[in-house]
Amino acid sequence: MDVVIYARVSTGKQVENDLSIPDQMRQLREWCKAHSHRLVSEYVEAGATATDDRRPVFQQMIGDASLSPPPFEAIVVHSLSRFFRDALEFGLYERKLKKSGVKVISITQQTGDDPSGEMARKLFSLFDEYQSKENAKHTLRAMKENARQGYWNGSTAPFGYRVTNAGTAGSRGRQKRRLEVHPVEAETVRKIYDLYLHGLNGRSMGMKNITVHLNNQGITMRGKPWRIQKMDDVLSDRVYMGE
């Protein structure tokens, strides 16, 4: 049988630090070889959640599977959660693929093509969706508590701030981080708010005029010209209120 393999991890951080994709690829290739399937293509999705279908590589694979005739007969994944973590969407895409004569096969959750196998796949998908929502709930709770304690959850600091190690160990031995005022960038932030409130002649200025004014003055946003969207970020982000 001609097959393709699909491997995925959810976040960019996993791509950088995790061995999940290389391990998935190794196991998938070995499984295909052991079952005498001909591997015709490999699809790797790095840093994309399976809770929706906004995944370029995934959509390319589905598009290829929809060709007539399809260039392969099955999509092989490590677990069904690599394909989708939404039970309804999983069912819709599985039916779409089935119309093209393409199956979805999990090497760790193997099921038959009979009604009992179909029911088992639905159960697996429901549990995957439930686990994804539970993980998201606990992650959000932890992030809120981390922020409540004054630590920074993000990666790149907002303009006007910089990130520093807090000297406190977080999860997996990583250092917790805090935001501190960037002395040079902060002057620009103050100027933006002053122009927004008072302008140049006592009349407030809008975002477009502030953007033009700063660019004309050669005041950049970390080396790049200011854009209205970035100006909106500075004027609307509640981090400048200390939140």
The 8 nearest C-alpha neighbors of each residue, nearest first, counted from 0:
[[1, 36, 37, 2, 72, 35, 71, 73],
 [0, 2, 37, 71, 72, 36, 38, 39],
 [1, 3, 73, 38, 71, 72, 74, 39],
 [4, 2, 40, 74, 41, 38, 39, 75],
 [3, 5, 75, 41, 74, 76, 42, 6],
 [4, 6, 42, 76, 43, 41, 75, 7],
 [7, 5, 43, 44, 20, 23, 42, 76],
 [8, 6, 44, 45, 81, 43, 20, 9],
 [7, 9, 46, 45, 10, 47, 13, 44],
 [8, 10, 48, 47, 46, 7, 45, 13],
 [11, 9, 46, 12, 13, 47, 8, 14],
 [10, 12, 46, 14, 13, 15, 45, 9],
 [11, 13, 15, 10, 14, 16, 17, 46],
 [14, 12, 17, 16, 10, 11, 15, 8],
 [13, 15, 11, 12, 17, 16, 45, 46],
 [16, 14, 12, 13, 17, 11, 18, 10],
 [17, 15, 13, 14, 12, 18, 11, 19],
 [16, 18, 13, 19, 14, 15, 20, 12],
 [17, 19, 21, 20, 22, 16, 14, 13],
 [18, 20, 22, 17, 21, 23, 8, 13],
 [19, 21, 23, 22, 18, 24, 6, 7],
 [22, 20, 24, 23, 18, 19, 25, 26],
 [23, 21, 25, 19, 20, 24, 18, 26],
 [24, 22, 20, 26, 25, 21, 19, 27],
 [25, 23, 27, 21, 22, 26, 28, 20],
 [24, 26, 22, 28, 23, 27, 21, 29],
 [27, 25, 29, 23, 28, 24, 30, 22],
 [26, 28, 30, 24, 29, 25, 23, 31],
 [29, 27, 31, 25, 30, 26, 24, 32],
 [28, 30, 32, 26, 27, 31, 33, 25],
 [29, 31, 33, 27, 32, 28, 26, 34],
 [32, 30, 36, 28, 34, 29, 33, 35],
 [31, 33, 35, 29, 30, 34, 36, 28],
 [34, 32, 30, 31, 35, 29, 36, 28],
 [33, 35, 31, 32, 36, 30, 29, 37],
 [36, 34, 32, 33, 31, 37, 0, 30],
 [37, 35, 0, 31, 34, 1, 32, 38],
 [36, 38, 1, 0, 2, 39, 35, 31],
 [37, 39, 2, 3, 40, 1, 36, 31],
 [38, 40, 3, 2, 37, 1, 41, 71],
 [41, 39, 3, 38, 4, 42, 2, 71],
 [42, 40, 4, 3, 5, 43, 39, 38],
 [43, 41, 5, 4, 6, 56, 44, 40],
 [42, 44, 6, 5, 7, 45, 41, 56],
 [45, 43, 7, 56, 6, 47, 46, 42],
 [46, 44, 8, 7, 47, 14, 43, 11],
 [45, 47, 10, 11, 9, 8, 44, 14],
 [48, 46, 9, 45, 10, 8, 54, 44],
 [47, 49, 9, 50, 51, 46, 8, 10],
 [48, 50, 83, 84, 51, 47, 82, 81],
 [49, 51, 84, 85, 48, 83, 52, 128],
 [52, 50, 49, 53, 48, 85, 83, 88],
 [51, 53, 54, 49, 50, 57, 58, 88],
 [54, 52, 51, 55, 58, 57, 47, 48],
 [53, 55, 57, 52, 56, 58, 47, 44],
 [56, 54, 58, 57, 59, 53, 44, 52],
 [57, 55, 59, 58, 54, 44, 60, 42],
 [56, 58, 60, 54, 59, 55, 61, 44],
 [59, 57, 61, 55, 60, 56, 62, 54],
 [58, 60, 56, 62, 57, 61, 55, 63],
 [59, 61, 63, 57, 58, 62, 64, 56],
 [62, 60, 64, 58, 63, 59, 65, 57],
 [63, 61, 59, 65, 60, 64, 58, 66],
 [62, 64, 60, 65, 61, 66, 59, 69],
 [63, 65, 61, 69, 62, 66, 60, 70],
 [66, 64, 62, 63, 99, 69, 61, 67],
 [67, 65, 69, 68, 63, 64, 62, 70],
 [68, 66, 69, 65, 99, 70, 64, 63],
 [67, 69, 66, 70, 99, 65, 64, 71],
 [70, 68, 66, 67, 64, 71, 65, 63],
 [71, 69, 68, 64, 72, 63, 66, 1],
 [70, 72, 1, 2, 69, 73, 3, 64],
 [73, 71, 101, 1, 2, 100, 102, 0],
 [72, 74, 102, 2, 101, 103, 71, 75],
 [75, 73, 103, 3, 4, 2, 104, 102],
 [74, 76, 4, 104, 105, 103, 3, 73],
 [77, 75, 105, 5, 78, 4, 104, 106],
 [76, 78, 106, 105, 107, 23, 27, 81],
 [79, 77, 105, 80, 76, 81, 107, 108],
 [78, 80, 82, 81, 105, 83, 76, 77],
 [79, 81, 83, 84, 82, 78, 127, 124],
 [80, 82, 79, 78, 7, 83, 76, 6],
 [83, 81, 80, 79, 49, 76, 84, 78],
 [84, 82, 49, 80, 85, 89, 81, 50],
 [85, 83, 128, 50, 80, 49, 127, 124],
 [84, 86, 128, 88, 50, 83, 87, 89],
 [85, 87, 124, 89, 125, 88, 90, 128],
 [88, 86, 90, 89, 85, 91, 124, 125],
 [89, 87, 91, 90, 85, 86, 92, 83],
 [88, 90, 86, 92, 87, 91, 83, 85],
 [89, 91, 93, 87, 88, 92, 94, 86],
 [92, 90, 88, 94, 93, 89, 95, 87],
 [93, 91, 95, 89, 94, 90, 96, 88],
 [92, 94, 90, 96, 95, 91, 89, 97],
 [95, 93, 97, 91, 92, 96, 90, 98],
 [96, 94, 92, 98, 93, 97, 91, 99],
 [95, 97, 101, 99, 93, 98, 94, 92],
 [96, 98, 100, 94, 101, 99, 95, 93],
 [99, 97, 96, 95, 100, 94, 101, 65],
 [100, 98, 96, 97, 101, 65, 69, 95],
 [99, 101, 97, 98, 96, 72, 102, 69],
 [102, 100, 72, 73, 96, 97, 99, 64],
 [101, 103, 73, 97, 74, 104, 72, 96],
 [104, 102, 74, 73, 75, 105, 101, 93],
 [105, 103, 75, 74, 76, 102, 106, 109],
 [106, 104, 76, 78, 108, 77, 107, 109],
 [105, 107, 77, 108, 109, 104, 76, 78],
 [108, 106, 105, 78, 109, 77, 79, 76],
 [109, 107, 105, 106, 78, 110, 79, 104],
 [108, 110, 105, 106, 107, 104, 111, 116],
 [111, 109, 116, 108, 112, 119, 120, 117],
 [110, 112, 116, 113, 109, 117, 115, 114],
 [111, 113, 116, 117, 114, 110, 115, 102],
 [112, 114, 116, 115, 111, 117, 110, 118],
 [115, 113, 117, 116, 118, 112, 111, 119],
 [116, 114, 118, 117, 113, 119, 111, 112],
 [117, 115, 111, 110, 119, 113, 118, 114],
 [116, 118, 114, 120, 115, 119, 113, 121],
 [117, 119, 115, 121, 116, 120, 114, 122],
 [118, 120, 116, 122, 121, 117, 115, 123],
 [121, 119, 123, 117, 122, 118, 124, 116],
 [120, 122, 124, 118, 119, 123, 125, 117],
 [123, 121, 125, 119, 124, 120, 126, 118],
 [122, 124, 120, 126, 121, 125, 127, 119],
 [125, 123, 86, 127, 121, 122, 126, 128],
 [124, 126, 122, 128, 86, 127, 123, 129],
 [125, 127, 129, 123, 128, 124, 130, 122],
 [128, 126, 124, 130, 84, 125, 129, 80],
 [129, 127, 84, 85, 131, 125, 126, 130],
 [128, 130, 126, 132, 131, 127, 125, 133],
 [131, 129, 133, 127, 132, 128, 126, 134],
 [132, 130, 128, 134, 129, 133, 127, 135],
 [133, 131, 135, 129, 134, 130, 136, 128],
 [134, 132, 130, 136, 135, 131, 129, 137],
 [135, 133, 131, 137, 136, 132, 138, 130],
 [134, 136, 132, 138, 133, 137, 139, 131],
 [137, 135, 133, 139, 134, 138, 132, 140],
 [136, 138, 140, 134, 139, 135, 141, 133],
 [139, 137, 135, 141, 140, 136, 134, 142],
 [140, 138, 142, 136, 141, 137, 135, 143],
 [139, 141, 137, 143, 138, 142, 136, 144],
 [140, 142, 138, 144, 139, 143, 145, 137],
 [143, 141, 145, 139, 144, 140, 146, 138],
 [144, 142, 146, 140, 145, 141, 147, 139],
 [143, 145, 147, 141, 146, 142, 148, 140],
 [144, 146, 142, 148, 143, 147, 150, 141],
 [145, 147, 149, 150, 143, 148, 144, 151],
 [148, 146, 144, 149, 145, 143, 150, 142],
 [147, 149, 146, 145, 150, 144, 143, 151],
 [150, 148, 146, 147, 145, 151, 177, 178],
 [149, 151, 177, 146, 145, 176, 148, 152],
 [150, 152, 177, 176, 153, 146, 178, 149],
 [153, 151, 142, 150, 146, 154, 145, 176],
 [154, 152, 151, 155, 156, 176, 157, 162],
 [153, 155, 156, 152, 151, 162, 157, 176],
 [156, 154, 153, 157, 162, 161, 158, 160],
 [155, 157, 161, 160, 162, 154, 158, 178],
 [158, 156, 160, 159, 155, 161, 238, 233],
 [157, 159, 160, 156, 184, 233, 188, 220],
 [160, 158, 185, 184, 181, 180, 157, 188],
 [161, 159, 180, 181, 179, 158, 157, 156],
 [160, 162, 156, 179, 181, 178, 180, 163],
 [161, 163, 178, 177, 156, 179, 176, 160],
 [164, 162, 176, 177, 165, 178, 161, 179],
 [163, 165, 176, 166, 175, 174, 177, 162],
 [164, 166, 176, 167, 175, 177, 163, 174],
 [165, 167, 164, 174, 168, 175, 176, 163],
 [168, 166, 165, 175, 174, 169, 164, 176],
 [167, 169, 174, 172, 173, 175, 166, 170],
 [168, 170, 173, 175, 174, 172, 167, 171],
 [169, 171, 172, 173, 168, 174, 175, 167],
 [172, 170, 173, 169, 168, 174, 175, 16],
 [171, 173, 170, 168, 169, 174, 175, 167],
 [174, 172, 169, 171, 168, 170, 175, 167],
 [175, 173, 168, 169, 167, 164, 176, 166],
 [174, 176, 169, 167, 165, 168, 164, 173],
 [177, 175, 164, 165, 151, 163, 150, 174],
 [178, 176, 150, 151, 163, 162, 165, 164],
 [177, 179, 162, 161, 160, 151, 163, 180],
 [178, 180, 160, 161, 162, 181, 177, 163],
 [179, 181, 160, 182, 159, 161, 185, 178],
 [180, 182, 160, 159, 184, 161, 185, 183],
 [183, 181, 185, 184, 180, 186, 159, 160],
 [184, 182, 185, 186, 181, 187, 159, 180],
 [183, 185, 159, 187, 186, 181, 182, 188],
 [186, 184, 159, 188, 182, 187, 183, 181],
 [185, 187, 189, 184, 188, 183, 190, 182],
 [188, 186, 190, 184, 185, 189, 191, 183],
 [187, 189, 185, 191, 190, 186, 159, 192],
 [190, 188, 186, 192, 187, 191, 193, 185],
 [189, 191, 187, 193, 188, 192, 194, 186],
 [192, 190, 188, 194, 189, 193, 195, 187],
 [191, 193, 195, 189, 194, 190, 196, 188],
 [192, 194, 190, 196, 195, 191, 197, 189],
 [195, 193, 198, 191, 197, 192, 196, 204],
 [194, 196, 204, 192, 203, 193, 198, 197],
 [197, 195, 203, 193, 194, 192, 198, 204],
 [196, 198, 203, 201, 202, 194, 193, 195],
 [197, 199, 194, 203, 202, 204, 201, 200],
 [200, 198, 201, 194, 197, 202, 203, 204],
 [201, 199, 202, 198, 197, 203, 194, 204],
 [200, 202, 197, 198, 199, 203, 196, 194],
 [203, 201, 198, 197, 200, 204, 199, 196],
 [202, 204, 198, 197, 196, 195, 194, 201],
 [205, 203, 195, 198, 194, 208, 209, 202],
 [204, 206, 208, 207, 209, 195, 203, 194],
 [205, 207, 209, 208, 210, 227, 230, 204],
 [208, 206, 210, 209, 205, 227, 211, 204],
 [207, 209, 211, 210, 205, 206, 212, 204],
 [208, 210, 212, 206, 211, 207, 213, 205],
 [211, 209, 207, 208, 213, 212, 225, 206],
 [210, 212, 208, 214, 209, 213, 215, 207],
 [211, 213, 209, 215, 210, 214, 208, 216],
 [214, 212, 216, 218, 210, 215, 211, 209],
 [215, 213, 217, 211, 216, 212, 218, 224],
 [214, 216, 212, 213, 217, 211, 218, 210],
 [215, 217, 213, 214, 218, 212, 211, 219],
 [218, 216, 214, 215, 219, 213, 224, 212],
 [219, 217, 213, 216, 214, 220, 215, 224],
 [220, 218, 224, 222, 223, 221, 217, 225],
 [219, 221, 223, 222, 225, 224, 218, 158],
 [222, 220, 223, 219, 158, 184, 224, 218],
 [221, 223, 219, 220, 224, 218, 225, 217],
 [222, 224, 220, 219, 221, 225, 218, 226],
 [225, 223, 219, 220, 214, 226, 222, 218],
 [224, 226, 220, 210, 219, 214, 223, 229],
 [227, 225, 229, 228, 230, 210, 224, 207],
 [226, 228, 230, 229, 207, 231, 210, 206],
 [229, 227, 231, 230, 226, 232, 225, 206],
 [230, 228, 232, 231, 226, 227, 233, 225],
 [229, 231, 227, 233, 232, 228, 206, 226],
 [230, 232, 228, 234, 229, 233, 235, 227],
 [233, 231, 229, 230, 235, 234, 236, 228],
 [234, 232, 230, 231, 236, 235, 229, 158],
 [233, 235, 231, 232, 236, 230, 192, 191],
 [234, 236, 232, 233, 231, 237, 239, 230],
 [237, 235, 238, 232, 233, 234, 239, 240],
 [238, 236, 240, 239, 242, 235, 241, 234],
 [237, 239, 242, 241, 240, 236, 157, 235],
 [240, 238, 237, 241, 236, 242, 233, 234],
 [241, 239, 237, 238, 242, 236, 235, 234],
 [240, 242, 238, 239, 237, 149, 236, 178],
 [241, 238, 240, 237, 239, 146, 149, 147]]
